[in-house]
Amino acid sequence: MNESQKKDIRGRTDRGLSPVIGLILLLGLVAMAAVLILLTGFTAVDTVESDISQERGEQVMSQFDADLHTALIDGDASESVYLAEEGTYELSNSTLSVSVSNGYSEPETIDDIEIGTLEYDDGEGNRIGHQAGGVWRIEGDTSTVVSEPDIRYYREENEDGDEVGRLDLSVTSLQGEVGNGEHTVEPLERGEPSSVDDAIDEVGFVDDITLTISDTPYHDAWAEFLKDEFDAVEVDDCDAAPSDTNAVCHDPDNQEVSVVATIDADNPFADHVGLEPTVYGGLYAEESEGNYNELNVRGYDDHEVGTNSSDDLLVINDDLTLTGSSTVEAVPVLDGILDKTGGKPTVSQITYAGGIDGSGPPADYEFINTTGDGNTEVYWLDGDTSDNLVANMSSPFDPVEPIDDELETAVEDLEYLESTDQAGDAVAEDDLEAGLYYGSSLDPSSIDTRDGDVHVGTDGSVTLSDLEIEGGNSTYLYADGPVTIKDEVTIEDDDRAHALWVYGNSNDKITIEADFEGVVYAPGSEVEIKNNVEITGAVVAGDVKLGPHATINFDRSLRTDVPIPEENREIEVVEVGTRDPLDVTFVLDRSGSMGPGNPFSSYYSPSTLEKIDGDEWQPMPVDDPFRNYWRYSGSNNRIEVKDENGNTSVLDPRQGGRTEQWEEIRVYPDDCGYFSCDTYIGTYPNAGNDPDKLRVDATRDFIGMLNQTEDRAGIYEFATVSDTQALQELTDDLTKVEESVVGNEYGGTNIAAGMDRALDDYRTTPANGNERVMILLSDGENSDSNDDEVARELAEEDANDLDVTIYTIGLGFDDLNEDLLEDIAEETGGENVNVDDAEELEDVFGEIGEDVTAESDFTFDIDSVPDSASGSSEYVIDIDEHSVLIED
């Protein structure tokens, strides 16, 4: 075979084999494709089946969540739930904790809440969990949220227009045993953990919260959920996050995530401390000792000392006892009673007492009537020499409680802030500016508040010496130790008492040795105010030791509450009121026509005559009212009497007295002339138509109604012109005036003579602003009818010229001259009252006395009370914990 044949054979052979090989190759490719398609189909089926299993797991958990909610709504009822037959179930625990912070001290943690979590594993790589009311899914190394937990955070404006955050947190914790198939769920407990209120109370003010979920396999999903719900940013260190930003911190290694969120608006340190001072007035004390010699508590308005200044409240949670040397210019408000011992203490006209209980007032409290709704009983303090009225409060006021706990918190928090470089060192920086400070002791050189408030605390001693406070803001000193105000403390801008607050605890002493502007607020503590100290502001203390000549100027804008119950604040007393001092003259008719005396004698006949021999002292021979009776023609016999203390008085002819005034008697020596010094005294046990001396008693009662320190009085009697005399001229010695009142009748009647004799004292005694009143007791029957016109002229001209108001009382055995008595009274603007017998005199004298001693009504109305400064508390944290038992 030649070469060409060989080539031809090879060519044919090559051409013949190619289709076979191609077919074989094609079949191989088809087989490979089939295998690939088969393999791909199996994978897709697996994926689909996995998705179906995952979806089934999510549906199971969602249905479980719905059934669980139904069980919780029903309360005690048990509900059935179904857990799929495929897969496995187990219960695991995670932890949820919440802490609250006020922004100044270490956060307070609420008790941890154990979260029992139901987890489902379908065996196909899918894990679904029910945790804290949400449904979660784990895919590989990442978790996602299927349905959100019951946690809601939102913000809104409070009543002050500030935006604040609010948190609602509902946590469901599962416990028990789980498996496949039918189960029951039963609610066990529900409520807010008791530690929530404790934690909030501890911090006082919630500025922000920290919510932490620990040991949770769903930490990635929690982080994303919290960032979205709280509008937060993720940071590495939540403590370093900006204060105005919500932040999330995620720690995957420890399966923990936290969110820090703002609850309330930023609050100042003063609100954080939680001190809400109770300021009633210029001075508050639990008890008070010391010298009340010239204590002045004056209130002023509009922050202007000396403007509209008037007496303000002196509040004592106890009795107030004043001695004879006491002078108090203030309005005492007491939880006890007012007591005066000895001398003539002076106190403002009105005192409020809360210590009059069911046993009644003290013996020396005399009840008087009031107008208005009658809610307030008002008493006259018997024997009082300063017009003092005591108003019984319907209930005692609330005492001011110590602030030891709040003060300790403030000092500890400032010390903590100083240790973390968030507050200054008050010892190193004794020139204090706006900000927070702590020091082991305080003795600042200067305080400047132009850029804001200054808060400074110490648990050591405080000394304020020659200190001036600048700026328009306030300084708060928290002194958990003794305080001494050694030299004058002043505030640059006058009349800003609220610019300095010194807070003290109940266990330490505060000594005020120099003038001071500001508020010392240390309820329960011992406060000593030295002599001549002037305080512009207020003092709230426990035991106050008071030196003489102390003055407190109280800025009424500091008042936060009024210790007087509302129904007692407006008092109107008509019987005893503010008035000018009085000059009262009693002109008493002693004529025979006033009683059934001896009709055949020009004088009312004495019942007995007792002879007095010589000028040697002898015991008073009679027990009844007496008169120097005997008179020889041309002589001027007088007798002299002496009381138990050796005081003597000379009685002119026909002048008399009461035997209880005098113990011994004799003829006045060296005044007998050529006649015998023997004389007689006559006794008058039955004074006309007033045998029981009711006229005497009524007159004395009237004198008893007068002001013992300011009023004056005089006693005059008349019959005929020659028988008219002054038993006691106008004087402020009202005891002497009362003793001069006797009950005798004699001779004829000349009313004008009695009036003129009393008017003589008004003519010669300067009024000095005193109101002038004459009380004329007579039957109006002049012995000579011509004297009627003389009496009218005296009233119309002399009495009016002397500004004397005349009250006439008509009393007589026979007829009354009512016209004359009415004319005399009406001419001067007075009144006439007629009585049938002497038994009515006491009431008549009393009515006139009430009228003339209360010419103007006394009223007292406490000024309005500003709203107390309120700290921020506009936050809401609602934590609702559910425990549920799940069983096969």
Summary of the structure (lengths in Angstrom):
residues: 888
radius of gyration: 50.1
end to end distance: 94.8
largest distance: 218.9
contacts: 3037
relative contact order: 0.09
helix: 23%
strand: 35%
